[in-house]
Amino acid sequence: MGKSYATTLTRSTKVLLTRPAGVQLIEIARRESVPDAFIRTRAQLAFLSPKIQTAILDGSQPPELTLKRLVSVTHPLEWSEQERLFGF
């Protein structure tokens, strides 16, 4: 998983947090030349708990916490719930 996993997290966060106010996700998808579903499923990565983000970036996340798993479920807003859901 490694580098591409961390790269996806970093890119998702950067794209969402640096977008001008009012810019819709579909516009970001067009600009990035990816399907809008790609942006929608990765947008929530920008709002993962700091504990989960740190684990992904340093490679210490649980082995079952794959990118596929992260983008295939809706994340709770509460960080403690995210951590419970993803095995932290």
Residue pairs with C-beta under 8 A, 6 or more apart in sequence:
1 66
1 67
2 59
4 67
5 56
5 67
6 56
6 57
6 59
8 42
8 45
8 67
9 45
9 48
9 53
9 56
9 57
10 57
12 42
12 43
12 45
12 46
13 45
13 46
15 28
15 32
15 39
15 46
16 28
16 43
16 46
17 46
19 28
25 36
25 39
25 40
25 43
26 36
26 39
28 39
29 35
29 36
29 38
29 39
32 39
41 71
41 72
42 71
44 71
44 74
44 75
45 70
45 71
47 75
47 77
48 56
48 70
48 75
48 79
48 82
49 79
49 80
49 82
49 83
49 88
50 79
51 79
51 83
51 88
52 61
52 65
52 79
52 82
52 83
52 86
52 88
55 61
55 62
55 65
55 88
56 65
61 86
62 86
62 87
62 88
64 87
65 86
65 87
69 86
70 86
73 85
75 82
75 85
76 82
76 85
